[in-house]
Amino acid sequence: MSPQPGPQPQSPWTAFAWWQDRLTAAFFGEDRRDTPVLFFIDNAELRALQGEGGAGELGTTVSSVLAWHGNPYTPVAERCRTWRRGKREDPPPCLPLLAAAVLAAANMQRTEGGPGAPAYYARLAEVLRPSWGGTQHQKPLQNNYDELVTQWRYLDEWLREQAGTRGLSTIRENPIYSKIGYAQSQVLVRASDHAALIRFFQASGMSPNQPTDGGRLLAQLTAWSSVNPRGLSQGLRRALDSPVESHLLKPLLAALLEGWDGTAQGRFEGGLLQVPLRLVLESHFTGWDVRWHAEAVQEVEQDSLRHPGGTLELASRTGDQTYALSGAIPGQVQALRQGFSARGARTAIRIDSGRDILALREDPVAGGWTETEVLDVFEYYLFLFTPSGQSRLQNFLKDAGLRWYQPEGAPLPGWQVTPELQFTDEAALAAAMSRAGIHNIRNMPGRRLSLRNGLRVKKEWHQRSLFLLGGEPDVMVPQEFRAHGLVTLDGQPLAVPADGLTVLRGKGLAPGRHVLTAGGSEASFYLEHRAEPEEGSAAGSFSGTPASTLVVPLNGDARFLTAQGRFLTVPRPREPGWWEERAPLLRGGGTARVTAPPEAVWLVTISETGKCAVALLRSQDPDFATLTKAAKEFWSRIVLLDLGRAPHAALWKRYREAAISQFPHRGFTRV
């Protein structure tokens, strides 16, 4: 049953019914067959569910049907008792009320009163409140909460009656938190955790439908997650570290294992596969650019994901490691502040809200500094932070033995970014992390593969995992993985000496990507042929279709220009750092081969001395709309460049005139 879009409902029960239908379709539809269902609700999820043209806000809708002069839950309870006497084809008519209860549990992370019952009921009283306001309604919500326990049992009973056709129940009674534990357990595991939990099940040798003690599962997951934190949400990591919330996890983990179908992808959350969407900062000569990096998942080359702002399109080709994004792409600042949730036919994306500190690590696949959940020694990091997170970040870095350097503005309003930082004291990092109170970042002391030594192509560039062929790195293997057969290189066992420092040179490795693994930990690096500088000039003309590759200098500025006046930064490495130390005569003469995008019309290069050259890639008249500020700044540097008698000078003049028309007449004068 799917709710129909239309005007706002007029009566309280009509709005309540809209939310009942919407929640049924989202969580308990026929597409959930044989899938463990987690009734996870938070503010970001609510915005995605409500969309545009839906009913009113959930808390207001539910509050409007409650009986505030007695037992507030009575009207919903009476409808549930009537439902039990009927055919029971659809879920019990209490889903909006249960969703409000889960929302209160999700909001508990904002409380300062701890995770217990008083904090929960305070959050519930924020979600559910009478229209006339006041502060006396928390007590009846708490005193009559047994009614909600009954409704949770109705939902569990109904799911079991459906024999898996509408999803597998994860609703379990908790012996310690016998009332609020139902709602709290639903917010501990999110869709983004499912892929990591499947890896945990497989790594631990567990079988589908295997009845297992929840306490044993919890202990195993806690140990496993210290080595393999990637993919675990902030909420689940916090729950693993919390003596209170870990009790709620025990029955939930047992239910998820029982419902797992045994496949590598699993069928959690209706079979939707989680696409990691991470923030990327990329540096260039004018500052920072910010964008998203969407990591491709197996067997899904494209999908359309709906969210309140429209439809986000994912597209890739066979073998791609990332998705190209188009359509309604979420804004970075809003997604970080409010969270983001989108669902498609096969995939889903979720971003947690409320983070004020992000760690970023170099990622060759993403092509920039990419957000990470893990900190390790002897790696370089940047930190993005807001004013609310600055003092915690400063204290954390001080405790870890690092100085605080003046940050610079980030391309995100309200955010700043630190210079590159490297942790070298493992014990200090672990101790500082335990005191920091930064739940979306963690440290894995002594249990991760790390690359040492080697001849990096460019040590100060954003791809430090690139090494010269013949200058392969060494890998430091933690003590617990040094036994024979525990470490692999490209899938083959790697012999590890007693001290753990394993030399990779001389093993006949080919250019390209190589992957080291140990106990779920992974480290990758890339090997490149030694580059020889070659003669060439970017100036000239290329008729017809752009060449497959063009030669551009490594130094200076190089950009493609489109018919619309936009510029595209030419992706290219900088000169290898070892040239300065070992071959200074090569500096300033290096070139790289790059591929021209199909929309490019011109290639513009500006040397470090300011000399400019323009090459025509294909003939197309200018078609300028409104130029961005960045595009105007670039055109201001080249708009007076006259190509004289060059064959394409007339066309270049028309582009210059189109650019000049974008500026006030007083903007340029000849001198």
C-alpha positions in Angstrom: 0.0 0.0 0.0 1.6 3.3 -1.1 0.4 6.7 -0.1 -0.6 9.0 -2.9 0.8 12.5 -3.3 -1.7 15.3 -2.9 -2.8 18.2 -0.7 -2.2 18.3 3.0 -4.7 16.1 4.9 -7.3 18.0 6.8 -8.1 15.8 9.8 -5.8 14.4 12.4 -6.7 10.8 11.7 -6.3 11.3 7.9 -2.8 12.6 8.5 -2.2 9.7 10.9 -3.4 7.2 8.2 -1.1 8.9 5.7 1.9 8.2 7.9 0.7 4.6 8.6 0.6 3.9 4.8 4.0 5.6 4.3 5.7 3.7 7.0 4.1 0.4 5.8 5.4 0.9 2.3 8.9 1.9 3.5 9.5 -0.7 6.1 6.9 -3.5 5.8 6.1 -3.8 2.1 6.1 -7.0 0.1 9.6 -6.2 -1.1 10.9 -7.0 2.4 10.4 -10.7 2.0 12.8 -12.7 4.1 14.7 -9.5 5.1 15.4 -8.5 8.7 13.5 -5.2 9.3 14.9 -2.5 11.4 12.4 0.3 12.1 15.1 3.0 12.1 13.7 6.5 12.3 15.6 9.8 12.8 15.1 13.3 11.5 16.9 12.8 8.2 14.9 9.6 7.6 11.7 11.4 8.4 12.5 14.1 5.8 13.1 11.5 3.2 9.9 9.7 4.0 7.7 12.8 4.1 9.0 14.2 0.9 7.1 17.0 -0.7 3.3 17.2 -0.5 3.0 14.6 2.2 1.3 14.9 5.6 2.3 17.1 8.4 5.3 16.5 10.7 5.2 13.1 12.4 5.3 14.3 16.0 2.6 16.9 15.4 0.4 14.3 13.6 0.7 11.7 16.3 0.2 14.3 19.1 -3.0 15.5 17.5 -4.8 12.1 18.0 -3.6 11.4 21.6 -5.9 11.8 24.6 -4.0 14.3 26.7 -6.5 14.4 29.6 -6.0 10.8 30.5 -4.0 7.9 29.1 -2.6 9.6 26.0 -2.2 6.3 24.1 -5.8 5.1 24.5 -7.1 6.2 21.0 -4.3 4.4 19.2 -4.6 1.4 21.5 -8.3 1.1 20.9 -7.7 1.0 17.1 -5.1 -1.7 17.6 -7.6 -3.8 19.6 -10.1 -3.4 16.8 -7.5 -4.4 14.2 -6.7 -7.6 16.2 -10.3 -8.8 15.8 -10.1 -8.3 12.0 -8.2 -9.9 9.1 -4.9 -8.4 10.0 -3.7 -8.1 6.5 -1.6 -5.0 7.1 0.5 -4.0 10.1 -1.2 -2.9 13.3 -2.4 0.8 13.0 0.2 2.1 15.5 3.2 2.6 13.2 3.3 6.4 13.5 3.2 6.2 17.3 6.0 3.5 17.3 8.0 5.7 14.9 7.7 8.6 17.3 9.0 6.4 20.0 12.0 5.4 17.9 12.6 9.0 17.0 12.8 9.9 20.7 15.4 7.1 21.1 17.4 8.5 18.1 17.3 12.0 19.7 18.8 10.7 22.9 22.3 11.4 21.6 21.6 15.1 22.3 20.8 14.6 25.9 23.1 15.5 28.7 21.3 13.3 31.2 22.7 10.0 30.1 21.2 7.1 28.3 18.7 5.9 30.9 14.9 6.0 31.1 14.6 9.7 32.4 16.5 10.9 29.3 14.4 8.8 27.0 11.1 10.1 28.3 12.4 13.7 28.1 13.1 13.2 24.4 9.7 11.5 23.9 8.0 14.5 25.5 9.8 16.7 22.9 8.4 14.6 20.1 4.9 14.2 21.5 3.3 17.2 23.1 -0.3 18.7 23.3 -1.1 21.6 21.0 -1.5 24.0 24.0 2.1 23.4 25.1 3.1 23.2 28.7 5.6 20.9 30.5 3.3 18.5 32.4 2.7 16.0 29.7 5.9 13.9 30.2 4.5 12.2 33.3 1.4 10.6 31.5 3.6 9.5 28.6 5.9 7.7 31.0 3.3 6.3 33.4 1.2 4.7 30.6 4.1 3.5 28.4 3.1 -0.1 28.9 0.6 0.6 26.1 3.5 1.0 23.7 5.1 -2.2 24.8 1.9 -4.0 23.9 1.9 -2.3 20.5 5.5 -3.4 19.9 4.4 -7.0 20.7 1.5 -6.6 18.2 3.9 -5.7 15.5 6.3 -8.6 16.3 3.3 -11.0 16.4 2.0 -9.8 13.0 5.5 -10.1 11.3 5.8 -13.6 12.6 2.3 -14.4 11.3 3.4 -13.3 7.8 6.1 -15.9 7.8 8.7 -13.6 6.4 6.6 -12.3 3.5 6.6 -8.7 4.9 10.0 -8.9 6.6 11.7 -10.7 9.5 11.1 -9.3 13.0 14.1 -7.9 14.9 11.8 -6.9 17.8 13.1 -8.6 21.0 12.4 -8.0 24.7 15.3 -6.8 26.7 15.5 -8.1 30.3 17.2 -4.9 31.5 15.2 -2.3 29.6 11.9 -4.0 29.4 10.0 -1.0 28.2 12.1 1.5 26.4 14.5 -1.1 25.0 12.1 -1.9 22.1 12.5 1.6 20.7 16.1 2.0 21.6 17.2 -1.2 19.9 15.8 -0.1 16.6 18.2 2.9 16.3 21.5 1.1 17.2 22.0 -0.5 13.7 21.5 1.4 10.5 21.4 0.6 6.9 25.0 1.8 6.6 26.0 -0.9 9.1 24.7 -3.9 7.1 27.6 -4.5 4.7 30.0 -4.4 7.7 27.9 -6.8 9.7 27.8 -9.2 6.8 31.6 -9.1 6.6 31.7 -9.8 10.3 29.4 -12.8 10.0 31.5 -14.2 7.2 34.9 -13.5 8.9 33.6 -15.2 12.1 32.6 -18.3 10.2 28.9 -18.0 11.1 26.0 -19.6 9.2 22.6 -18.3 8.2 19.8 -19.0 10.6 22.3 -20.0 13.2 20.9 -19.5 16.8 23.7 -17.8 18.7 24.0 -16.3 22.1 23.8 -12.5 21.8 26.4 -11.9 24.4 28.9 -14.0 22.5 28.1 -12.2 19.3 28.5 -8.8 21.0 32.0 -9.8 22.3 33.1 -11.0 18.9 31.8 -7.9 17.1 33.5 -5.6 19.6 36.9 -7.4 19.0 36.3 -7.6 15.2 35.4 -3.9 14.9 38.6 -2.8 16.5 40.4 -4.1 13.5 37.6 -3.5 10.9 35.8 -0.3 11.8 35.1 0.7 8.2 31.4 0.8 7.4 30.2 0.9 11.0 28.1 3.9 11.8 28.8 6.3 14.6 25.7 5.1 16.5 26.8 1.4 16.4 30.4 2.2 17.4 29.1 4.3 20.3 26.8 1.4 21.3 29.6 -1.1 21.3 31.6 1.2 23.7 28.6 1.8 26.0 27.8 -0.6 28.9 24.2 0.5 28.7 23.5 0.3 24.9 25.6 -2.9 24.5 22.9 -4.7 26.5 20.4 -3.6 23.8 22.6 -5.0 21.1 22.7 -8.6 22.3 19.2 -9.7 21.2 19.3 -7.5 18.1 22.5 -9.0 16.8 21.1 -12.5 17.4 18.0 -11.6 15.4 20.1 -10.2 12.5 22.2 -13.3 12.3 19.2 -15.5 12.3 17.7 -13.5 9.4 20.9 -13.3 7.3 20.5 -15.1 4.0 24.2 -16.2 3.8 25.2 -14.1 0.8 28.0 -11.5 0.7 25.5 -8.7 0.0 22.7 -9.9 2.2 19.2 -8.7 2.1 19.0 -6.2 4.9 16.7 -3.2 4.4 14.8 -4.7 1.5 17.9 -5.8 -0.3 19.2 -2.2 -0.8 23.0 -2.0 -0.9 24.6 0.9 1.0 26.6 3.3 -1.2 29.3 5.1 0.8 29.1 8.8 0.0 32.1 10.6 1.4 33.3 14.2 1.3 36.4 14.9 -0.7 38.7 18.0 -0.6 41.0 18.5 -3.5 43.7 21.1 -3.5 44.7 23.3 -6.4 46.7 26.5 -6.9 43.8 28.7 -5.9 42.7 26.8 -2.8 40.3 24.0 -2.2 37.5 22.3 -4.1 34.9 20.1 -2.4 32.9 17.3 -3.9 31.4 13.9 -3.1 32.9 10.5 -3.7 30.4 7.7 -4.2 32.1 4.3 -3.9 30.6 1.8 -6.4 29.0 -1.4 -5.2 29.2 -4.7 -6.9 26.7 -5.6 -9.7 25.0 -2.2 -9.6 26.1 0.1 -12.5 23.3 2.7 -12.2 20.4 3.6 -10.0 18.0 6.5 -9.3 17.7 7.4 -5.6 14.8 9.5 -4.4 15.1 12.0 -1.6 13.2 15.1 -0.5 15.1 17.4 -2.9 14.6 15.3 -6.0 16.4 12.3 -7.6 20.1 11.5 -7.3 21.4 9.5 -10.3 24.3 7.1 -9.9 26.1 5.8 -13.1 29.2 3.7 -13.6 30.7 1.3 -16.1 31.9 -2.3 -15.6 35.0 -2.2 -13.5 34.6 1.4 -12.2 35.3 2.0 -8.6 33.3 5.1 -8.3 29.9 6.4 -9.4 29.4 9.6 -11.5 26.7 11.7 -9.7 24.1 13.8 -11.5 20.6 15.1 -10.9 19.7 16.4 -7.4 23.1 16.1 -5.7 22.9 17.0 -2.0 24.6 20.1 -0.8 27.6 19.3 1.4 26.9 21.8 4.2 23.3 20.9 4.5 24.0 17.1 4.4 26.6 17.4 7.1 24.4 19.5 9.3 21.0 17.9 8.8 21.9 14.4 7.5 20.9 12.9 4.2 18.9 9.8 3.2 18.1 8.6 -0.3 16.7 5.3 -1.6 16.7 3.7 -5.0 15.6 0.4 -6.6 18.8 -1.4 -5.5 20.9 1.0 -3.4 20.6 3.5 -0.6 22.7 6.4 0.7 22.7 7.7 4.2 24.8 10.5 5.9 24.6 11.0 9.6 23.7 14.4 10.9 25.4 16.6 13.5 29.1 15.9 12.9 31.3 18.9 13.6 34.7 17.2 13.1 35.7 15.2 10.1 39.0 13.4 9.5 40.2 13.2 5.9 42.9 10.8 4.4 44.4 10.7 1.0 42.6 8.3 -1.3 44.0 7.7 -4.8 40.7 6.3 -6.0 38.8 9.4 -4.9 41.6 11.6 -6.1 41.8 13.8 -3.0 41.5 14.0 0.8 38.6 11.8 1.6 36.7 11.5 4.9 37.7 8.5 7.0 36.6 6.9 10.3 40.0 5.6 11.2 43.2 7.3 12.4 46.5 5.6 12.4 50.2 6.5 13.0 52.5 7.4 10.2 49.7 8.5 7.9 48.8 12.1 6.9 45.4 13.6 7.7 43.5 16.8 7.4 40.7 17.7 9.8 37.6 19.7 8.9 35.8 21.3 11.8 33.1 23.9 12.7 33.4 26.4 15.6 31.4 24.0 17.8 34.1 21.3 17.3 37.2 23.4 17.4 37.9 23.1 21.2 37.5 19.3 21.2 39.8 19.0 18.2 42.4 21.3 19.7 42.4 19.3 23.0 42.5 16.0 21.1 45.5 17.1 19.0 47.3 18.4 22.1 46.7 15.1 23.9 48.1 13.2 20.9 51.3 15.3 21.0 50.6 17.5 18.0 50.8 21.3 17.8 47.8 23.4 16.8 48.5 25.4 13.6 46.5 28.2 12.2 43.7 26.6 10.1 42.5 28.0 6.8 39.0 28.5 5.4 37.4 25.5 3.8 35.1 25.6 0.7 32.2 24.9 3.1 30.6 27.9 4.8 31.2 27.7 8.6 34.0 25.1 8.3 37.8 25.3 8.5 40.5 22.9 7.6 43.8 22.2 9.4 47.2 21.8 7.7 48.4 18.2 7.1 49.0 16.4 10.3 50.8 13.1 11.1 50.5 11.1 14.3 53.7 9.3 15.4 53.1 8.2 19.0 50.7 5.3 18.9 50.1 5.2 22.7 49.4 8.9 22.8 47.0 8.7 19.9 45.0 5.9 21.5 44.8 7.7 24.8 43.8 11.0 23.2 41.1 9.3 21.1 39.6 7.6 24.2 39.2 11.1 25.8 38.2 13.1 22.8 34.5 12.4 22.6 34.6 12.3 18.8 32.3 9.4 18.0 32.6 9.4 14.2 36.4 8.8 14.3 38.4 6.0 16.0 41.9 4.6 16.3 43.0 1.0 15.8 46.2 0.8 17.9 48.8 -1.7 16.6 46.5 -3.8 14.5 46.8 -2.3 11.0 49.1 -2.8 8.1 51.1 0.3 7.4 53.4 1.1 4.5 57.0 2.3 5.3 59.9 3.5 3.3 59.8 3.1 -0.5 60.4 5.7 -3.2 57.2 7.7 -3.5 56.4 9.4 -6.8 55.5 12.6 -5.1 55.7 12.7 -1.3 53.9 16.1 -0.9 51.2 15.3 -3.5 47.8 13.9 -2.7 48.7 10.4 -3.8 51.3 9.2 -1.4 50.5 5.6 -2.1 52.0 6.0 -5.6 55.5 4.5 -5.7 58.1 4.1 -8.5 58.5 0.7 -10.0 61.7 -0.7 -8.3 61.1 1.5 -5.3 58.4 -0.6 -3.7 57.5 0.1 -0.1 58.0 -2.1 2.9 54.9 -3.2 5.0 54.9 -3.3 8.8 52.7 -6.2 10.0 51.3 -6.2 13.5 52.4 -8.9 15.9 49.2 -10.9 15.8 49.3 -11.4 12.0 52.9 -12.5 11.6 52.2 -16.2 11.6 52.4 -18.0 8.2 49.5 -17.5 5.9 47.8 -14.6 7.7 49.0 -11.8 5.3 48.4 -11.8 1.6 49.7 -9.7 -1.2 47.3 -9.6 -4.2 45.6 -12.7 -2.8 48.8 -14.8 -2.4 50.4 -15.6 1.1 53.2 -13.3 2.1 56.1 -14.5 4.3 56.6 -12.2 7.2 59.8 -12.0 9.2 59.8 -12.0 13.0 60.2 -8.2 13.4 57.2 -7.7 11.1 58.9 -5.3 8.6 58.4 -7.1 5.2 60.3 -6.0 2.1 58.3 -5.9 -1.1 61.1 -5.0 -3.5 62.4 -7.7 -5.7 59.1 -9.6 -5.9 58.5 -8.9 -9.6 55.5 -6.6 -9.0 53.9 -5.1 -12.1 52.7 -1.5 -12.5 49.3 -0.8 -11.1 47.4 -1.4 -7.9 48.5 -4.0 -5.3 46.5 -5.0 -2.2 47.8 -6.3 1.2 45.4 -7.9 3.6 45.6 -9.2 7.1 42.6 -10.2 9.3 40.3 -7.9 7.5 42.8 -5.0 7.6 43.8 -3.8 4.1 46.5 -1.5 2.7 46.8 -0.7 -1.0 49.5 1.0 -3.1 50.2 1.7 -6.7 53.4 1.3 -8.8 54.3 3.6 -11.7 56.9 3.4 -14.4 59.6 6.0 -14.0 58.6 9.0 -16.1 61.0 10.6 -18.5 60.5 14.3 -19.4 59.6 14.8 -23.1 59.7 17.8 -25.4 56.4 19.3 -26.5 54.2 22.4 -26.6 50.6 22.8 -25.7 50.2 25.6 -28.2 48.8 24.8 -31.6 45.5 23.6 -33.2 43.8 20.2 -33.2 41.1 20.0 -35.9 38.1 17.8 -35.6 37.6 15.5 -32.6 40.0 16.0 -29.7 43.0 13.8 -29.6 42.9 10.9 -27.2 45.9 12.4 -25.3 47.5 15.8 -25.2 50.8 16.9 -23.8 50.7 19.5 -21.0 53.5 20.8 -18.8 53.6 19.6 -15.2 54.2 23.1 -13.8 52.0 26.2 -14.0 48.3 26.3 -14.7 46.5 24.2 -17.4 42.7 24.2 -18.1 40.2 23.2 -20.7 37.6 25.7 -21.8 34.1 24.8 -23.0 31.8 26.6 -25.4 29.9 27.8 -22.4 32.9 29.7 -21.1 33.4 27.2 -18.2 36.8 25.9 -17.3 37.8 22.3 -16.4 41.0 21.8 -14.4 43.4 19.5 -16.2 44.1 16.5 -14.0 47.8 15.9 -13.9 50.5 15.1 -11.3 53.1 17.6 -10.3 56.8 17.1 -10.8 58.1 14.2 -8.7 59.6 15.3 -5.4 62.7 13.2 -6.0 63.6 15.4 -9.0 64.4 18.3 -6.7 66.7 16.2 -4.5 68.2 13.8 -7.1 67.8 15.4 -10.5 67.4 19.1 -10.2 68.1 19.7 -13.9 64.8 18.0 -14.8 62.8 20.5 -12.8 60.6 22.8 -14.9 60.7 20.6 -18.1 58.3 17.8 -17.2 55.2 17.1 -19.2 52.2 14.7 -18.8 49.8 13.2 -21.3 46.2 13.9 -20.5 42.9 13.1 -22.1 40.7 16.0 -23.3 37.0 15.7 -22.3 34.6 15.7 -25.2 33.1 19.1 -24.2 36.5 20.9 -24.3 37.1 23.5 -27.1 40.3 25.1 -25.9 43.4 24.1 -23.9 44.9 27.1 -22.1 48.3 26.8 -20.3 49.9 29.5 -18.2 53.6 28.9 -17.2 55.0 29.8 -13.8 56.4 32.9 -15.4 53.0 34.0 -16.6 53.4 33.1 -20.3 50.1 32.0 -21.8 49.4 29.6 -24.7 46.1 28.7 -26.2 45.4 25.6 -28.3 42.2 24.9 -30.3 40.9 21.4 -29.8 37.8 21.6 -32.0 35.9 24.4 -33.7 32.7 25.6 -32.0 31.3 29.0 -31.6 30.9 30.5 -28.0 27.6 29.9 -26.3 28.1 31.7 -22.9 25.4 31.9 -20.3 26.2 33.4 -16.9 29.7 32.8 -15.8 30.5 31.8 -12.2 32.8 33.9 -10.1 35.6 31.4 -10.5 35.2 31.4 -14.3 35.3 35.2 -14.4 38.4 35.3 -12.3 40.1 32.9 -14.8 38.9 34.8 -17.9 40.2 38.0 -16.4 43.7 36.6 -16.7 43.5 35.6 -20.4 40.8 37.8 -22.0 43.2 40.4 -23.4 45.4 37.7 -25.0 45.6 38.3 -28.8 46.6 35.4 -31.0 47.7 37.6 -33.8 47.7 35.8 -37.2 47.0 32.3 -35.8 44.5 30.3 -37.9 42.1 30.2 -35.0 42.6 33.8 -33.9 39.2 34.9 -35.1 37.4 32.2 -33.2 39.4 33.1 -30.0 38.5 36.7 -30.5 34.7 35.8 -30.4 35.3 33.9 -27.1 37.1 36.9 -25.7 34.3 39.2 -26.7 31.7 36.8 -25.1 33.7 36.8 -21.9 34.2 40.6 -21.8 30.4 40.9 -22.1 30.1 39.2 -18.7 32.0 42.0 -17.0 31.1 45.7 -16.3 32.5 47.9 -19.0 34.9 49.5 -16.5 36.3 46.1 -15.7 39.1 46.2 -18.4 41.3 48.8 -19.8 44.4 48.6 -22.1 47.6 50.0 -20.7 
